[in-house]
Amino acid sequence: MTSKVQEIPTKPFDGQKPGTSGLRKRVKVFQQEHYTENFVQAIFDSIAVEGSTLVIGGDGRYFSPETVQTILKIGSANNVSRFIIGKDSILSTPAASNVIRKYKATGGILLTASHNPGGPDADFGIKYNVSNGGPAPENVTNQIYEKTKTIKSYKVLDAPPVDLSKIGEFTYGPTKVSIIDSVADYITLLESIFDFSLIKKFLDEHQSDFRVLFDGLHGVTGPYARALLVENFGLPESSIQNCVPSPNFGGGHPDPNLTYAHSLVEVVEKENIAFGAASDGDGDRNMIYGKGAFVTPSDSVAIIAHWAETIPYFKKGGVKGLARSMPTSKAIDLVAKKKGLEVFEVPTGWKFFGNLMDAGRLSICGEESFGTGSDHIREKDGIWAVVAWLNILAAANQNSPNKLIGINDLLNEFYSIYGRSFFSRYDYEEVPSDGANALVAHLNEALKSGSLNDTVHTSASTSTKYTVSGLYDFEYKDPIDHSVSKNQGQVITFSDGSRVVFRLSGTGSQGATVRMYVERYLGPDAGPAALSEPAAEGLKSLIEVALEISKLKEFLGRDEPTVIT
């Protein structure tokens, strides 16, 4: 029986411009009549849809099941040949990237707002990934946006909903639908990368003195963590918590940082857990945190790069190059220099790493926002980073029979070799857009006039003096496709090598988010005491000066940041 295709008249909505992370708005915006349908149709109008295979998945947040059915109706009406869907519409962002690559799909539609809260009054997002498994580049997202501005109708298949809870092959109008196990392909991928037997042996031998706790923050990674830690590595059920995905993330904020992952931090400290980890709503971010041991995203990716040869994937294929987003500290640059590897500084946004990976020039990379990954897929990968740390710790302890090497031991060893880039990020979330724009304008004026150059600023609490050596707006020319990305963040540099970065973030759904990043470097000769100082102490004077120079509190009307990382 042939299902009927209907053409529904509609009108454009303002502001359906997707960024690197897709289109993110409040749920109630997406629930407007025709709103979601318009954007989905614009995606299909912007890709080679005839005979295509598309992956659908997401972080399981509120409004996801309904949107999957919308995508099926519109996609089938537009002649998509096959949909591959995660069971119950769930696929972590890294797992979706893997599925796109493994099954050679045309692309994928991911329903996620990443680390943002979920629920009827919170956030929703739709993101398109291309055939390499990575986020759509600007030429694609711009095309989708242009289509949203001129849309007059969308097509839907008049057919009953697909049961997303049953794994198997189905027919939906002219389209084949494959409902797959959300976890299986991803675990197979990780088994091909890491030394599972070494990790299991280490965990077995140290059940009493190396406890592990993973916190899924009620996001998508819960089933992946259970499959890895409990089913593969044989850890007890108590090694995971908050690992049942929830449409509203248990009422919390699924962002793995010291503020929002307090459920992990509190248990780790209270129960003296050696290795704690958390991931975000859609599984592409991570935090490594043990008893008295917090690893910054900048240090995490640098240490993974330093220990890369202990991971079979890199031991076999070698490390082609290293990279970081511009605000991320320069710790990984030091590793690249010591190992004679190419290193890249790119704008924030994983698509920039993807170009370098596809060209065979990049293996390991990281972003300041708890994003870490490699060229095994084309998204950052939270679970990958957690298993990388377990692999490295297992390898380090192979050569230490009498002393357990933990997180702090790896950090201190790294600092003794490379020195330490003290690093912190201040997030000011949902601030008034006019205040955020005024802050940017203030810095742009200083850049244009040169008024800050060579000025000396003194910290009020420590009397430390900092001399401004320069101010610039970061611009990136892609060495692969030669595209130019401008206005990627304003950077103030100081004569001692310190720097402060200011960026407006595009990952929120309303208002503006201003991020301030501070970095101060101490060489290895500074000694263990100075190198192991708490980051807040090591950066206190620089933070005071940065707030003074930028007039941030004045422009944003905030005395304190929402989150300190």
N, C-alpha and C positions, 0 to 999 in steps of 0.2 A: 504494500500500500504506500503510495507516494504522499509525503507530507506537503502541506501547502506553505508557500513562501508569501509572507505579507510585506508590503512596503509601508512603513509608518512615517507620515510627514512630521517634521520637527523644525526647530529653529536653533541657531547657534547659542551657546552660553559663553559669556566672557570668561577669560582667565583659565582656559583649559590647556595651559602650556606646561608640558612635562619637563622636568629637569633630569639630571643624571639619575635620580632616584624615582623617576616616574611622576605621575600626577598625585599629589597628596592634598587631601582636604578633610574636613570633618565628615563623619558618616552622614549627617543630615544633608549635606550638600550632594553627596552621591545618590542619596535617596530621592532627590527631586525627580519628578517625571521627566523622562528622556535624557537626564544628565549622564548617567553611566552608559546608556545605549549610544549616545552621541560619540562619546570618547572611544568606546570599543569599535564602533563602525569606522571611526577615523583611523584607528590602527589598521583595520583590514583594508581600508582604502589606500594605505601607505606602503603596503608590502605586496610581494608576489603571492597572492592568496590562492590562486588556482593550483590545485594539486599539492598544497602545502601540508606539512606536518607541524603541529604546534603543541607545545607543552603548557599545561596549566597547573598551577599550584600556588601555595602561599602559606602564610604563618597562622592561618586558622582564625584570624581576628573576626570580630563582629561584622556581618554583612558579606562575608566571603562565600558561603554556600549559594546565596541568591545571585551573586555576581557570576559565579561559575556557570550557572544555568543561563544567564544572560549572554555570556560569551559563547556558549554552545549554540544557543538559538541563532545568534547573529553570525557566528562563524560558519555554521552549517549552511545557512541561507546564502552566504558568500562563497560557497564551494571549497571550504577547507576540506582536504582529503582525509586527515586523521588528527584526532586529539589524543595526547597522552596525558593522563590526569593522575595526580597523586590521590591515593585512597582518602576519602573524606575531604577532598580538595586541599590536602596538606602536602607541601614539599618545602623544605628549607630552601633559602635562596642558593646556598652552595649545591645542595642536592639537585635543584632544578637546573643549574648550570651544567652539572654533570650529565643529567638526563638529556638535555639538548645536544650536548656533544656526543654522547654515547650512541644515541639513536639518529644522529645526523638530522635533527629537526631544523625546520626553517627558522624557528625562533620559539619564544615562550612568553606567556603573559603571567606575571607574578602579582598576586594580590597581597600586598604588604605595605605597611608604613614603617617597617623595620623596628627601630627601638622606641617608637612613639606609642603612647597608651592606646588601648583598644576599648570598645564598648559603644553603646548607642550614642553617647555624647562625646566620643573621642575621635580618633583618626582612622582613615582608610586610605588605601593607595592602590593604583594600578600602574604597573611598570612593564615595559616591553624589553625583552632581551633578544639579541640577534643570534645568528647561527653559530658564532664562536662561543656562545654561552654567556657572553658579557652584556652589560647594559647597552642599550641602543645609543650610538653616537649622535652628535648634534644634528647631522644632516637628516637622520631619521626622525628624531624628536621634533625638529622644526617642521618637517613634512606633516607629521601627525597634527601639530598645532595649526598649521595652515588649513588642513582639512576641517578641523573643528570650527574654524571661523566662517566656513562657507557651506556647511552641511545643511541639506534640505530634507533628507529622509534617511532611514536606516531599514535594513531588511531583517526579518525574523522568521524562523521556522516555527510553524504552528504544530508543536509536538509536546507530549508530556515530559516532565523533568526526568533526567537520568539519575538512577540510584548510584550515588557516589561512594556508598559503603561496601560495594561488592567488587572484589578484584576479578578482572576478566575482560573479554573482548565483547563489544556490543556494537550495534548499528543505530545511528541516530540520523534519520533522513538519509541523505547521500553520504554521510560521514561515518567513518569508523572511529570508535571510541575505545581506548585501552585504559582501564583503571589499573594502576600498578601499585605495588608495595612501596610506600613512601621512603622506606629505610634501606631495603636490600641492596640496590645498586650503589648507594653511597658507601655502605660498609665494605662492599667488594672493592671499591675504589681505594679506600683507606688501607685495606689489607695489602694492596699493591704498592703502597708508598712507605709504610712504616714496618718496623720489626715487631710484629705482634707477639711473637714467642719470647723475645727479649723483655718486652714490657710486662707480659704475664709472669715470667719468671721473677722479675724484680718485685712486682707487687705481691706475689706469693711469699717470697722470702722476707718481706718487710710488712707483714700484716699488722704487727704490733707497733712498729715505730714509724710507719709511713701511711697514715690514713688519708683517704681521698674523699672529697666531697664535691659533687657537681650540682650546681643550682640552675635549673632550666628557666627560672623566673616565669613559669607558667607559659612559656613560649613554645615554639615549634621544635626545639632541639631535644625535648624530653625523651621521645621514643628513640632518637639516635643515641643519646647518652646511655639509656638502658641497654640497648643492643650492644654497645661497645663495652661499657664498664662492667655491667652485670653478666650479660650473656657471653661475651668474648673473653673478658679479662677475669671473670669469676669473682668480682667484688660483691660484697653483700648489698642488699637493697638499700641499706642505710647510707650507701655512698652516693646516692642521688636524692635530690629533693626538689619539690615544685616542678616535677617533670611530666605532668599531665597538661597538654595544651588547653588553654582556656580562651574563649572569645574576647574576654576583657582582661586577660593576663592576671587573673586573680585579683583584679582591682589595683594592680601595681603598675609600675613604669618599667617595662622590660628592657632596661638599658644597663649593661654590665659595667658599672663604675662604682666608686666607693660610696656614692650617695644612694643610688637606686638599688644596688645589689646588697643592701644592708642585711637581708636575710641570710646571705652567704657569709658576709664579714662577721656578723655576730656569732654564728655557730662555729666558724673556724677559730675565732679567738677564745670562745668559751670552752671548746672541747679540744684545743691544742692540735688542730688538724694540720698536717704537714703540707698538703697540697689541695687547695681549693680552686675552683674555676666556675665561671658563669658565662652564659651566652645571652644574646638578646632575642627579641621577638621572632625574627626571621632566620636567626642562626648564622649571620655573617660577622658578628662581633664577638669578642671574647675578653675576659679578664682573668689573669692568673694571680691568685692571692693565697698565700699560706700564712700560718701563725707568725705574726710579726714580719711578714714579707709581702710587700706589694710590688708588682712588676709594672712599670709604665709601659704603654704600647710601644714607645720608642725603644726602650731597652729590650722588650720582648722580641721584636723582629730582629734586632741586632744580635741578640744572643742565639736565636735560631740560625741566623746566617753564620755566626762564629762556629757553631757546632754542626753545621749542615752535613758534614761527611759521616756523622753517626746515623743518619737517616738513609736507608737503602735507596730511595728514589734519587737522592742527590749523589750518593756514592757511585751509583751506576751511571747516571747521566751527566754528572758534573753540575756545577753552578755557573750559569751563563752570565748572570749579572745581578745587581741588587738595585733597589729603588725605594724611595719614600715619597710621601706627599710633602709639599713644601713646609707646612707647619710642624711636621714631625721632627724630632731632634736629630742632630747629625751623627748620632752614635753609629748608625749603619754605614755612614760614609767612612768612618775610621776602619771598620771591618773590611770594606771594599779596598781601601788603600793597602792594608796589610796583606790581603790575599791577592792583590793585583787584579781586581775585578772592576768592570765598568759599573758606574753608579749613576742613577738618574734622580733628579728632583722634579717632580711633576705636580700639577694642581691637584687639589682634593677631588676625588672621583675615580672609581676603579677603572673606568673605560680607558684612561690614559695608560695604566699598567697593561691593559689588554693588548693595545697596539704593539708595545714592546715585547710582550710574550709571543704574540703571533709572528713577530719578526725573528724570534729566536735569540733575543738579546737580554731577556730578563727571567730569573728563576724565583727569587724571593723578594717580597715587598711588604710594605705596611703603611697604614695611615694613622694619624694621631688619634682618631676616634675609635680606638680599640679594634681596628681592622687589620688583620694579618693574613697573608696567604702566599700562594706560589702559582706556578704555571700549570698545576694539575687541573685547574678549572679557570674560569675568567670572572670570578667573584671572590671577595674576601671570604674567609672560611673559619668560623669560630671553633668548631669541633676539631678541624685540622690543626689549629694552633695548640689546642689543649693536648692532643695526642702527640704533637711534635715535642712539647715540653716533657711529657711522660717518656717518650723515646730518648730524649737527651739525658734526662735524669737517670734512666735505666742504664744507659751507656756510661755515664760518668761514674756510677756506682760499681760498675764491673771492675774498675781499677782502684776501688777503695774498699777493700774487704773489712777494714777495722773501724771505719768512720762513715756514717750515713751522710751523703752529700745532699743537701736540700736546696731550696730556692735561693736563700740568702748566700749560700756558698757559691752558687753560679754567678750571682750578681757581683759579689765581692771579687771573685776571680776575674770577671770581665773588666771591672773598674781598674784592677791592678795592671791589666795589660793595656787597656785603651784610654784610661781616664774615665771621667763621668760627665755626661751631659745632664745636669739637673734640669728637669722639665716639669711643667705643670700647665694645665689648661683651665681657664675660667669660662664657664658658660653662663650667659645672661639670656634666659629663655623668655620668649613671648613678651619682649619689650616693645614699646611703641615704635612703629616704623619710622616716624619722623625723627625721633631721637637717634635711632640707629643711623639714619641717613645723615644727620647732622654731625655725628661722630666721624663718619667716613669723609664728609666734606671738610671737616677740621683738619684731618690728617692729609687730605689731598692738597689743601691750601699750603700746609707746611712743606709738603713735597715740592709744590710748584715754586714757592718763594725761597726755599732753602733756609727758612727761619730757624729750624732746629739744628742745622749742621754745626758741629763743634760746640754746642751748648753743653754746659756741665750741670748735672742734677744730683742732689744729695738726698739720700734716704733719711727720712725723719727719725727712724728708730735706731739705725746703725751708723749713721753718718758716712756710709760708703758713698763714694762719688762715682758717677757714671758720665762719660763723655759720649755724646751722640756722634757717630762717625758717618751715618748716612740714613736715608729714608727712601724706599722705592716701592713701587707697585709691582708685584710679581707677575711676570709674563712668561708664557711657555710656548716654545716652538717645537712641535712634535717632530722628532727626527725621522719618523716613519712616513707619516702622511703630509708633513710640513704645514699642518694647520696651526694657527696661532690662537692661543687663549689668553685674553687680557684681563686685567682687573681681578686677579685671583687672590688678592690679599695684600695688605700694606705691611711692610717690614721695616722696623726701626733697628738699626745695628749700632753697637757700641764699640768703643776702642779696645775693650778687653775681650772681644769676641762674642759677647752676649748679644741676644737679639730678642725682640718682642714682635709678635705677629697679630694683626687684627683681621678678622674675617666676618662677613655676614654669611650665615649659613642658610641654605635653601632646603633643609630637610624637615622644617616644621610645617604645620598646616595653617597657622595664622600668626599675625604679628611678625616680629623679627627675632632672630637669635643671633647675638653677637658673641663671638668666641675670641678670647685673648690667650695667646700662647707665649710662655716665657721660657727662655733657655739660657743657661749659664754653664760654661765648660770649665772643669778642673782637670789638669793633666794627671797622669798616674803618679808623678813624683810628689803630689800634694799629700800623700800618706793615707793610711787606712782610716784614721779618725775623721779627717775632712771629707774623704770620699764616701763614707758611710753615714754622713749627717742626714737627718730627715730632709726631704725635698723642701718642705715648707720653710725650714730654717735656712737652707742653702739659697733659696730664692726670695726670701722676705724683702731684702733691700731692693732688688730689681723690680719686684711687683709694685712696691710703693712708688718707685720712679715711673714705671709704666702707667700707672693710674693717674699720676700727676701730669705727665706729658700729654696723655690722650684726653684728659678731662672727662673720662668715661662716666664717673658717677654723676657729674653734672648733666651730661647729655642723656643718659639712660634713666636717671632718677632712681638708681639702685645703689644701696650701700654695699650689698653683698651679692655675689654671683648665686645663681640657682644651683650650680654644680661646680665643685672643684675636683679636678682629676690630677 
